[in-house]
Amino acid sequence: MTTARRTYIALGAVLLGAVTATAPAAFAEDAQAAQAAQPAQPAQAAPADQPPTPGPAQAQRPAASGQPAPAAPPPADTGGFGPIDLFSRNTIHALVDVRLAVANGHASFVDGGFGKTRFQGSSDGGYKADGGIYEADVIWQPRFGNAISANISAGWQRDKGFDMYEAFLNVLPTSTVGPVRLSGRMGLMWPEISLEHSTGGVWSVVNTITPSAINSWIGEEVKVIGAEATARASLGDQDFSATAGVFGWNDTSGTLLSFRGWALQDIKATATGYFQLPPRNAFLTLAQANKTQNTVEIDHRPGFYGRLDWHPPQPVGVALFYYDNVGNPQAVTEALQWGWRTRFWNLGVNAEPIPGTKILAQAMTGSTIMGFPINGQEWVHTDFNSAYILAVHDFGKFALTGRIETFQTREHGSLMASNNSEDGWAWTLAARKPINTYLTGFAEILNVQSKRGTRETLAGPPLAPFESQVVFQLALRAKL
């Protein structure tokens, strides 16, 4: 049985079990309520740069602007589960991303190189233009009453083809436990880490075209199949929440970060997809496959994560997140996919110091290890750090965004030379202009500067350890 088939079977079992446990009662209540209720009027589609308005079961997710959504009160108890909405303008959406890009630099990681973005220049590293459709997605968000909804998204990406992104159930009970409000999710999903991404089904960046290095990596290697529960409470005029999650199928997390390093790009992990790896030394070329699979279970050990949020009465939010996949670094499949022990802390802060201006900041630190110990040190042991600060001001007809960030890895592995370590920084300037209800235009300049010794020793023809790459992008995003 293929890994892809096992992934779909596991995902299907999770969703089927959840729907079986919750949907029949909702359908029974709604069958009676539908006879008396008048049909709802279709809502207007959300603007292309914003997610659809979330239903009650989605209210726990951060707002698209990067400002985590305030704790929402439970929906009123109407004596039933509320209406079912499976196929309507409120539940089915599509997104198309068309771009023109001009970039310099040598081979991108997409083509097995050490480039830091999805774009690359000409054969000598000079500027080259590219364009066309880069992404086309479908998002289905059915509701099974007030307390239960789902988010199922799939799409075509230019560098990965067609596959599923997410498929999970939201549960937001109408009742509370004293002053505590409960909610949960289960299925294939990204944990809530990024402050830059929207909640509209396909995990799109809102204010720029390219996410930060932190959230680029989250999109690549931190997607799980699991379940999480969130408890919210208010203490005076302050809101607090705590989330705990248990997951599997994320054992290869850390592979890209160690062998390639950080990157700034918007290609997203899928249910059965993979990412190409750059050149490695002779031993690791034999030990590790030339690609890393996005979603795979190797060691059958569950991982976990937790998140704490604090929202004071001021327009500020703070979130602390911890992740540990509890991976077995000696576990390996016949296809040479290895387990990685990956752990990290992430701190996110958002604020609105003046009306129309938002400040977002994230900092991440962690480590990942793989292989057997030699003289007390595993084959690969990579410590990683990154941080960014982003400011966006909305002028009404358009918004301007600036971001600056730094990233670093330090290699301690017994079979990885120290020049696998990297240092880099990047700046981004972007403009976003809503055109109408369905279309949004973007313009972006991205400059990435990085130093990694293996670009010189492992890539061919020989390259310099240091590279500065500039990417210009124009994008038109349609959301229907």
N, C-alpha and C positions, 0 to 999 in steps of 0.2 A: 504494500500500500504506500503510495507516494506521500511525501510530507504535506503537499498541498491538500490532498484528499483528507489526511488526518486533521489538518487545521480546520477545514470546512466542517467535518463531522463533529469536532469538538465544539466549534462555534454554534453549530446547529443544535447540539444537545443542550448547551447553555440557554439559548433563546427559547427552544421548544419547552424546556422544563419550566422556565419562568412564565411563558405565556400560558401553559397548561395550568399552572397554579393560580393565575390571576385573572385570565381573560373570561372564563365561563361566567363568573358572577357578574362581571361588567356587561357582558352581552345580554344576560338575563334581565338586568335592571334596565338597560337601554332599550330593550325590545318593548318594555312597557312605557318608558318615558318618550320614546319616539312617536308614539301614537298621539300624544297630547302636545308635543313640542312642535313649533313651526320650524321650517327649515332655516338654517342660519344663512345669512347673506355672505357671499364670498368676500374675503378680505383682499385689500390691495397687496400686491407683491412688495416685498421689502426692497429698498434700494440695493443696487449691485454691490456696494461696499459695506453693507450691513447684513447681519443674519436675519432670517425671518423672526418675527416676534415669538419668543418662546412660550410654550404652553406651561401649565402649572408644574408638570413633571420635569421641565427643563430649567426652572428658575434658579437652580443651584449653580448653574454654570456661570463663569465670569462674563461680564458684558464685553461686547465686541471692541469697545474703545480701550480695553486694557484695565478698566476700572472694575474690579470684582463686583458682581451684582449684590446689592444689599439683601439681607435675608428676607425672603418673601413670606408673607403670612399664608397659612394654608387656605385653600379655596373653601368657600362656604359650603356647609353640609346641606345639600338639597334633598337628602333622604335617598339618594341613589348615587351611581357612579358617574353621572354626567353623560353627555352625548359621545357617541363613537364617530370618529372622522378618519376614514381610511384613505379615500381617494378624492381629493378636492384641491383647489388652488392653495389652500392652507397647508397641505401635507406633501405636495410634490413640487420640487424646484429643480432648476437646471442652472449650471454655471459654465460659461465658456471664457477662456482666457487667450487673447490674441496678443502677440508681442512682436516688437522689432528690437533687436539687441545688437550692440557693437561692443566688442571686447578684444583685449590683447591677452597675452599670456600663453604659456605652453599647455600641454595636454591636460584636460580636465579629468577629475576623478571619475566622471561619467564614462570616459574612455580608458580607464585604468591608469591615469596619470596622477600627479601630485597637485594639480590645480585646485584652487580653493573655492571656485564657483562652478556652476554647471556649464559655463561658457568657456571658450578658448579662442585664441587668436589664430593667425596663419601659421604655416609650418615653421617660420622663423620667429614666432612669438609676436609678430606685428598685429595690427588691428584687422578684424574680420567681422562682417555683418551677417546676421542670421535673423530669421523671422518666421512667422506662421502661427498656427494654433499650438499652444503649449499644454492646454488642459481642457477637458470637457467632462463635466460631472453631472450625475443625477443624485438628488437627495430625496429620500422618502421618510417623512416624519409622521406616521400614523398615531392617532390617539385612541386609546381604549377606555375613555372616560376621563374624569378629572385627575385620577391618581396614577394612571399608567400611560406612558407614551413610548415610542421607539424612535431611534435614529439610525437609518440604514443608508449608507452612501457608497457609491462606486463611481469609477471614472477612468478616463484614458489620460495618461500622462505621456508626453512626447518621448521621454527617455525610459519609460517603464511599461508602456502598453496599458491594457485594460485590466482592472482588478478591483476588489473591494477595499474601501478605506476603513469604515467603522460599521458596526452592527451591534447596538446595545439597547437595552430597555432602561427607561427612567421610571422610578417609583417615588411618588410624593404623596404619602397618606394624607387624607383630609383631617385626621385627628392628630392631637399632640399628646406627648407624655409630660404632663405638667406644663412647665414653661418651655420645654424642649420640642423643637420641630425636627422631624426625621425625614430623610430622603435617601435614595440609593440609585446605583446604576450597576448593570451587569452585562458583559458581552465583550466584544472586540472594541477597544477604545484607547485613546490617549489619556493618561492621567492629567489632571488639571495642574499644569506647571507654567505654561506660557502666558505672558501678559499681552502678547502681540497678536494673537490669533482670535478669530471670531468664533461664535458658537453655532454658525449656520449650517452645519452638516458636513463640510469638507475641510474644516480646519484651515481656513484661509487667513493670510495676513491682512490686516485692515488698512494700516496707514502707509505701508511701504510695499514694494514688490518682493523684496528679499528679507527674510527674517534674520535675526541676529544669529551668531554662531551657536549660542546656547540652544535656541529654539529650532534652529536647523537640525541640530543633532537629536533633539527630542523627536522631531518629525521623522528622522531616519531610524532611530534605534530604541525608542522608548514607547513602544506600542504593546499593549498587553491584552490577554484574554482573562478576565477576572471579574470580581465584584467589589464594590465599595459601598460604604454607608457613611452618611454625614449627619451630625447632630448640630443644631443651631439653637442659640439662646441669646437673649438680650439681658444686659445688666445695666439698668438705668438707661442712658442714651448711647450705650456702646453695644455692639454686636460681636459675638464670638461664634466660631464654628470649628468643628474637629471632624476630620475625615480619615477613615482607615480602609485600606484596600488589600486584598489578597489576590494573587494572579499567577499565571503560568505563561508559557509560550513566548518568553522573552529572554531566553538563555544566551543568545548571541549578542546581546547588548554590550557594546564596548569594542567590538571587532573593528569597526570603521575608525573609531576614535583613536585606537592604538596604531593601526597599520597606515592609515591615511592622515590622521590628525583632524583638527577642526576644519569646517567648511562653512561658507555662507551661501545657501541655496534653498530652493523651495520644493524640491522633489520629496514626495511624502512616501513613507513606508506603506505597503499594502499587505493584504492577508497572505498572499503566496509569493510575493516578489522577492527581489534580492538587489544588492548593490555590488558593483564590481570593485575589486581590491587593487591597489597599486602594487608595483613590484616589491617583493620581500627578499630577505636573504635566502641562500640556497636551502637551508634546513626548513625554514618556515614555509617556503614555496612548496615543499613536499608534504609538510604536515597539515597545512591549511588549504582548503579549496580556494580557487581564485575569486570566489564570490562569497558574500555573507547573506544568508537568508533572513528576511525581516521577522517572521513569526514562526518560531519553531520551539518545541519542547524536547529537551535532551536528557535532563537528569531527573525529571519527575519530582522536583522539590519546589514547593510554592514559594514565591517571593512575596514581599509586602511593601507597602508605602503608607505614609501618614502625612497629614497636612493640618496646620493650625492657622486660622485666619482671625484677624482683629480689625474691626472697623470702628474707630472713635467717631464722635459727632462731627468732627472736621472732615473735609473731603480727602481723606487719606485711607489707604488700605495696606495692610502688611500680611504677608503669607509666608510661612516657613514650611518647607517640604523636605521629607527624607524618603529615599528609595533604596531598596536592597533586593536584588533578584535572587539572593541566596544560591547563586549558581555554583555548580561543581566544576572547577577549572580543569579537572582531569577527564571529564566526560566528553565523548566524541562519537559522532555517528559514522556510518560507512561512507557517507558523502563528505567526510572531513569537515563537518560543522562542529565547532567546539563550544562547550559551556564556558561562560565567562562569569567571574564573580565581580559584579559591578555595584558600587554603592556611591551615593552622592547626596549632598545637601544643596538645597536651592532656596534663596531668599528673594522674595519679590516685594517691591514697594511701588505703589502708585499714588499720585497726588494731583490735585487740581488747584494750584496756588492762586490762579486768577481765572475768572470765567473764560472758557474757550481754550485754555492752555492746560495740557496734561503732561505730567512727567512720569515716565515708567523707568524702573531700574530692576535689574536682576543680577544676581551673583551666584555662581555655582562652583563647588569644589568636590572632588571625589577621586575614586581610583577604580581600576579594573585589572584583573589578573587572569592569566590563562596558562595551561600547561603544567608539567611536572616540575617539582623543585630540583634544582641543581645547586649544591652548596647553600641550601636554605632559601633560594630565591627561584620563583617560578619562571618559566620561559619568557613570559611577557608580564610586566608589572608597570602599568602606566598611571601616574597621577595626573589629573587634569583640573584646570581652573579657567574660568572665563567670567567676564562681567561686562555689562553695558549700561548706558543711560540714554534715554530717548526722550525728546521733547517734541510735542506736536501742538500746533496752534490752528484752530479752525477760524478762518476769516469769513465764514458763511458760504461764499461761492466756491471756495477751495480751501485746502488745508496744506500746511507745510510741516515737514517732519525732518528732524536731524537726529542722528544717532552716532555715538562713538563707543567703541568697545575694544577690549583686549582679550587675548586667549593664549593659553600656554599648556604644554604637556611636558612631563618629565619621565623619562624611561629608566627603570631600574631592573628590567628583566635580565635573566642570565643569558638568554640567546638573542637579545636585542641590543645593538650598540647604542651608546649614549647619544650618538648624533641622530637617533630617531626622535629625540626631544625637539619641540618646536616652540617658537615665540612669534607672536603676531599681533597686529592691531588693524582696525578697519574703521572707516567713517562712511556714512551714508546720508545723502540728501534726497528727499523725495517730495513730490507734490501729488495731491489727490484732488480730483475735481469731479463731483457728481454731475453727470450730463442730463439724466432724467431718472425716472423711477427704476429703470432697468440697467442703465449703463453708467459706468464709472471709468474715468481715464486716470492713468498714473504716468509719472515720469520719475526716473531715479538715476542717480549717479552713485556708484559704489566703488570704493578704493580699498583693496586688501593688500596688506604688506605682511610677509611672513618669512621666517627663516627656519629651514629644516635640513639637516645635513644629508639625509638620505636622498634628497633630490639630486645631489651631486654624485653619490656613490652607487645608487641603485637604478636611477633613471638613465635612459639612453636615447639620443646621444647625451653626453655629460652636460648637466645644467649647473648653474650656480646655486648655492644653498639658499640665497635670498631671491625673492621675487616680489615685484609690485605689479598688481593687476588692476586695471580699471574697466568697469562695465557700465555702459550706458543702456538704459532700457526705456522703452515706451510700451505701455500695456493698455488694452481696452478690455475691461471685465464686464461681461453681461450676465445678469442673474435674473432668471425668469420664474 
